[in-house]
Amino acid sequence: MAIIYDGGVDLFSAMSGGQPHPGTIDFLSRQFNNVSNNLSEVSRRFHEKAKTVFDKTYNSDAMRLARAASRRVKSLWGSDEIKALVNIGDLQHARVNQQRWIMANPLARELYHEQRLDGYQDSYVDMQPGVRGEDHYDYRRVMNGIVSFSEETENEANWSATTYFDMLYDEDRELDIDEQANILSTWHYLEMYLKAGKEDPTSKFNSDLG
């Protein structure tokens, strides 16, 4: 399925010109912020013009959409198996089969129900609106039989594992242990991005979190 990004001339320029390394952008940004106060009037005007162009180019919606488009292209080659998703691009462009398990994460569901993240709005269907954690069917599928550790004592670690005896949905199946491990690994990175409070890991357009 084709994905069209409507960003106008600015998006085309950002895409065709390529995306510089984040370190390069950070270096240039610091140079603009560290400029001397002893500049002449002509030099100051030149500096202000250069900074305006820099901000328009690298802090614009065009660059945001360019990053989103680049991540989308990279994701097209992936399969629909349940695998560990580590970088934000893979999360943003997760296949439908994996979106279900990403959106079973309690923190993601909390933000989703507060309308603070996109939640794959064009493809994900929430079968239990407002429900999260152990009350959520998909969460129980992920955590079924998984060992969880709590506070460690001097001589032993406290652990628990819960088995959920649910009647499975039609055409559903229990997850394999390697699939559960991959989902839990994905949750780890998902929560890392959510707690950073910047880019939305569930938005294919690379929107900000609310």
Summary of the structure (lengths in Angstrom):
residues: 210
radius of gyration: 22.1
end to end distance: 28.3
largest distance: 75.8
contacts: 535
relative contact order: 0.13
helix: 50%
strand: 6%
